[in-house]
């Protein structure tokens, strides 16, 4: 099941999820970003080339999974979820992340989905 542009309110806090996929008894959340510049990822934070933190993106990366977890608990849904910050513009790059950081770039999405489908 694939759901797009979901909007929730949890504990009087609004949050939005770009894409949510339920497969193999797990939930996959994809926060879609269409950036038009290269960025860096270090110590679980995103930065512009000049070293300035990307505040909104960093806050969203912390806030959305926390609120989504609360939503699952409040609704007695016992499914694990995975949260990915997903960059869809093939012309720009994210530097510095590892496979454990749940960062996806354009070229990685089809392979990642195929891997999970095969499970």
N, C-alpha and C positions, 0 to 999 in steps of 0.2 A: 504494500500500500504506500503510495506517495501522496503527501499533502503539501501544499504550497501556501505561503503567506498566511501563517497562522498567527492569531493575536489572542493574548491571554492577559488576565489580571489575576495576580496572586498576592494576597495580603496588601491589597490596594496599590500594587505596583504593576504597571503595564509592561509587557515585553512581547516581542514579535520573533517568530521563527520563519526564516525564508523557506526552507525545505525540510520536511521530516519524512523519513522512510522507516516503515516497520517491516522487517524481514528476519526470518530465523529467530523469532521470539526476542528480538532486540530492537531498540529504537536508535536511529541514526539522525542526528541533527546537523544540517549543513547551513552555516551562516555564510551566505554568498556575498563576496566582495568583488567589484569590478574596478580595481584600482588602475590608475593611469600613470604609475611611477613605480620604480623599484623601491622595496622596503627591506628592512632587516628584522630578524627575530632573535632576541637574546634574553635569557633568563625569564622565559614565559611572557615577554612583552614585545610588542611591535614598535619599530622606530622608523622615522623618516631618514633619508640619507644624511641629513645634517645632524643626526643624533637625537633630535627631539622625539619624545614619545608620542605615539598616535593615541591620544587619550580616549576618544570615543570607542575605538576598536578594542583597546585594552580593557576598558570598563565593561563593554558588552561581553567580552570573552570570559569574564568572571561572573557577571551578573546573570546572564541568560541560563547557564547550566544550574546555577544555584536556585533560581526561581522555577526552572523546569522540574528540578528534583522535588521542590516543595509541592508543585502541582501534582506530580505522581503520588506523593505520600498522601496528600489531601484526598485524592480520588482512589486510593487503595489499589494503585496500579503497580504491580511488582515486576517490572521489566527493566533490565539494565539499559542505559543509554550511553551513546558515544557522541561527543560534540566535536565538530570539525569547523575550523575557519577555512573557508574554501575560496580560492582566488581564481576567477574564471577568465581573466584577460590574458591570452597567451603571449602578448607582447611585453609583459612586465614580469619581474621575478621577485620572489621572496628569498632572501639569503639567511643562512644561519640556523635553520630549524633542523631537527632530526625526526626520524619516523615516529618517535614517542610523543611528539609535540602536538599531534592532531591538527596539522596544517596540511592542506591539500592545494596543489596547483592544478591548473587546467589539464595538463597532460596526464595527471595521476588519477583523475576521477573515473574514467571507464575501467581501468584495471582494478581499482579498489572495489568498485561495485560488482564486477565480474567475480572477483575473489570471494566476496561475501555471498553472492548468489550460488556459487559452487558448493558452499558449506551446506 
